[in-house]
Amino acid sequence: MSTDQEAPDNTVEPEVTEAQAHSHTELSSHEATIEELKQALEKAEAKAQENWDRALRIQAEMENLKRRAQKDVENAHKFAVENFAKELLVVMDSLVLGLQAIQGESPEVEKFRVGNELTIKQFESVFTKFNIEILDPTGQPFNPEHHQAMSMQVVENAEPNSVVAVFQKGYTLNGRLLRPAMVMVAKASEQSMPDSPSIDEQA
């Protein structure tokens, strides 16, 4: 019996190859699942960030609306009497003009003068109560936001563009102009340098 006879080939390579292939398939599937989860997570994070940004914008808009509403309410309280106050100014002007027109020294005239002065003081007290301030800018720099120049004149010892006379007092309500003061403004003499801005007397 020959000893050179080849032993039968009992290799199991096909089974190992099949197991490896199966393992590789599972690994690939697992990696694909992880990648899908990563993508889903990124999408979820992006969506969450988008929703957060939208929520912040909505919150900011609500805060702005709230502030505007509060300001509207405050203005409604502050300026509710604006039209009524303007009507009172006409009455006040009449009282002042009446006081200026009073002539004579008789007891009757003096009583009328005193009564008129008391009425004006009562008006001024009411104005103060409702934050109505009088603009009497004599000697102050001309302010086009609160003053209306009726005329300009060279006045000795007066600063150019300063108010030298008030024809009619102005008024503000809680800082808002009710009526400008009607004023005469000093202008520079011809010898002075024209470095001050001109004033539109028709403003």
C-alpha positions as CSV (number, residue, x, y, z in Angstrom):
1,M,0.0,0.0,0.0
2,S,1.5,3.3,-1.1
3,T,2.2,6.0,1.4
4,D,2.2,8.6,-1.2
5,Q,-1.5,8.5,-1.7
6,E,-3.0,12.0,-1.1
7,A,-5.3,12.6,1.8
8,P,-8.8,13.7,1.0
9,D,-9.3,17.5,1.0
10,N,-11.5,18.2,4.0
11,T,-11.2,22.1,3.8
12,V,-14.1,24.3,5.1
13,E,-13.1,27.4,3.2
14,P,-16.6,27.9,1.6
15,E,-18.2,27.9,5.1
16,V,-15.7,30.5,6.4
17,T,-16.1,32.7,3.4
18,E,-19.9,32.6,3.8
19,A,-19.6,33.5,7.5
20,Q,-17.3,36.4,6.7
21,A,-19.7,37.6,4.0
22,H,-22.6,37.5,6.4
23,S,-20.6,39.4,9.1
24,H,-19.5,42.0,6.5
25,T,-23.1,42.4,5.5
26,E,-24.2,42.9,9.0
27,L,-21.4,45.5,9.6
28,S,-22.3,47.4,6.5
29,S,-26.0,47.4,7.5
30,H,-25.0,48.6,11.0
31,E,-22.9,51.4,9.6
32,A,-25.7,52.5,7.3
33,T,-28.1,52.6,10.3
34,I,-25.7,54.8,12.2
35,E,-25.3,57.1,9.3
36,E,-29.1,57.4,8.9
37,L,-29.4,58.1,12.6
38,K,-26.7,60.8,12.3
39,Q,-28.6,62.4,9.4
40,A,-31.9,62.2,11.3
41,L,-30.2,63.8,14.3
42,E,-28.8,66.6,12.3
43,K,-32.2,67.3,10.7
44,A,-33.8,67.2,14.1
45,E,-31.2,69.6,15.5
46,A,-31.6,71.9,12.5
47,K,-35.4,71.9,13.0
48,A,-35.1,72.5,16.7
49,Q,-32.8,75.5,16.0
50,E,-35.2,76.8,13.4
51,N,-38.1,76.5,15.9
52,W,-36.0,78.2,18.6
53,D,-35.2,81.1,16.3
54,R,-38.8,81.4,15.3
55,A,-39.8,81.4,19.0
56,L,-37.3,84.1,19.8
57,R,-38.6,86.3,16.9
58,I,-42.1,85.8,18.1
59,Q,-41.1,86.7,21.6
60,A,-39.3,89.9,20.4
61,E,-42.4,90.8,18.3
62,M,-44.6,90.4,21.3
63,E,-42.4,92.5,23.5
64,N,-42.4,95.2,20.8
65,L,-46.2,95.1,20.6
66,K,-46.4,95.2,24.4
67,R,-44.2,98.3,24.5
68,R,-46.1,100.0,21.7
69,A,-49.4,99.3,23.4
70,Q,-48.0,100.6,26.7
71,K,-46.8,103.8,25.0
72,D,-50.1,104.2,23.2
73,V,-51.9,104.0,26.6
74,E,-49.4,106.4,28.2
75,N,-49.9,108.9,25.4
76,A,-53.6,108.5,25.6
77,H,-53.4,109.4,29.3
78,K,-50.9,112.2,28.8
79,F,-52.6,113.9,25.8
80,A,-56.3,113.1,26.3
81,V,-56.9,116.7,27.3
82,E,-54.9,118.2,24.4
83,N,-57.8,119.5,22.4
84,F,-59.5,120.8,25.6
85,A,-56.3,122.5,26.7
86,K,-56.1,124.3,23.4
87,E,-59.6,125.7,23.9
88,L,-58.6,126.8,27.4
89,L,-55.7,128.8,26.0
90,V,-58.1,131.0,24.1
91,V,-59.9,131.8,27.3
92,M,-56.6,132.4,29.0
93,D,-55.6,134.8,26.2
94,S,-58.8,136.7,26.6
95,L,-58.2,137.1,30.4
96,V,-54.7,138.3,29.8
97,L,-55.8,140.8,27.2
98,G,-58.6,142.0,29.4
99,L,-56.2,142.6,32.3
100,Q,-53.9,144.6,30.0
101,A,-56.8,146.7,28.8
102,I,-58.0,147.7,32.3
103,Q,-57.6,151.4,32.8
104,G,-58.3,153.6,35.8
105,E,-57.7,153.6,39.5
106,S,-61.3,153.6,40.8
107,P,-62.3,151.0,43.4
108,E,-64.5,149.3,40.9
109,V,-61.7,149.0,38.4
110,E,-59.3,147.7,41.0
111,K,-61.8,145.0,42.1
112,F,-62.1,144.0,38.4
113,R,-58.3,143.9,38.1
114,V,-57.9,141.8,41.2
115,G,-60.6,139.4,40.2
116,N,-59.1,139.0,36.7
117,E,-55.7,138.3,38.2
118,L,-57.1,135.7,40.6
119,T,-58.9,134.0,37.6
120,I,-55.6,133.9,35.7
121,K,-53.8,132.4,38.7
122,Q,-56.5,129.7,38.9
123,F,-56.0,128.9,35.3
124,E,-52.3,128.6,35.8
125,S,-52.9,126.3,38.8
126,V,-55.0,124.0,36.6
127,F,-52.4,124.1,33.9
128,T,-49.7,123.0,36.4
129,K,-52.0,120.2,37.6
130,F,-52.2,118.8,34.1
131,N,-48.6,119.4,33.2
132,I,-49.3,122.3,30.9
133,E,-46.2,124.5,31.0
134,I,-46.1,128.2,29.9
135,L,-43.4,129.2,27.4
136,D,-42.3,132.8,28.2
137,P,-38.8,132.9,26.5
138,T,-37.9,136.5,27.0
139,G,-34.1,136.7,27.0
140,Q,-33.6,133.1,25.9
141,P,-32.1,131.9,22.6
142,F,-34.6,131.5,19.8
143,N,-35.8,127.9,19.6
144,P,-37.7,127.2,16.3
145,E,-39.2,124.1,17.9
146,H,-41.0,126.2,20.6
147,H,-41.0,129.7,19.2
148,Q,-42.4,131.4,16.2
149,A,-40.6,134.6,15.1
150,M,-43.1,137.3,14.2
151,S,-40.4,139.9,13.6
152,M,-36.7,140.6,13.8
153,Q,-35.1,143.8,15.1
154,V,-31.7,145.1,16.0
155,V,-31.8,145.6,19.8
156,E,-28.9,147.2,21.6
157,N,-27.2,145.0,24.2
158,A,-29.2,141.9,23.0
159,E,-27.6,138.8,21.7
160,P,-28.4,138.1,18.1
161,N,-31.1,135.4,17.7
162,S,-32.3,135.9,21.2
163,V,-35.9,136.6,22.1
164,V,-36.4,140.3,23.1
165,A,-40.1,140.4,23.3
166,V,-43.0,137.9,23.6
167,F,-46.3,138.9,21.9
168,Q,-48.1,135.7,23.0
169,K,-46.9,133.1,25.4
170,G,-46.6,129.5,24.2
171,Y,-47.6,126.3,26.0
172,T,-46.6,122.6,26.1
173,L,-48.5,119.6,27.4
174,N,-46.2,116.9,28.9
175,G,-43.4,118.2,26.8
176,R,-45.5,118.3,23.5
177,L,-46.0,121.7,22.0
178,L,-49.5,122.9,22.3
179,R,-48.8,126.4,20.8
180,P,-45.5,128.2,20.0
181,A,-44.7,131.4,21.7
182,M,-45.0,134.4,19.3
183,V,-41.8,136.4,19.7
184,M,-39.6,139.2,18.4
185,V,-36.0,138.1,17.8
186,A,-32.9,140.3,18.0
187,K,-30.8,140.3,14.8
188,A,-27.2,141.3,14.4
189,S,-26.5,144.9,13.3
190,E,-24.9,145.5,9.9
191,Q,-21.5,146.0,11.6
192,S,-21.7,142.5,13.1
193,M,-20.5,139.4,11.3
194,P,-23.3,137.5,9.6
195,D,-22.3,134.2,11.2
196,S,-25.7,133.5,12.8
197,P,-28.3,131.5,10.9
198,S,-31.2,133.5,9.5
199,I,-34.7,133.1,10.9
200,D,-37.7,132.6,8.8
201,E,-40.2,135.1,10.2
202,Q,-43.0,133.4,8.2
203,A,-42.5,130.0,10.0
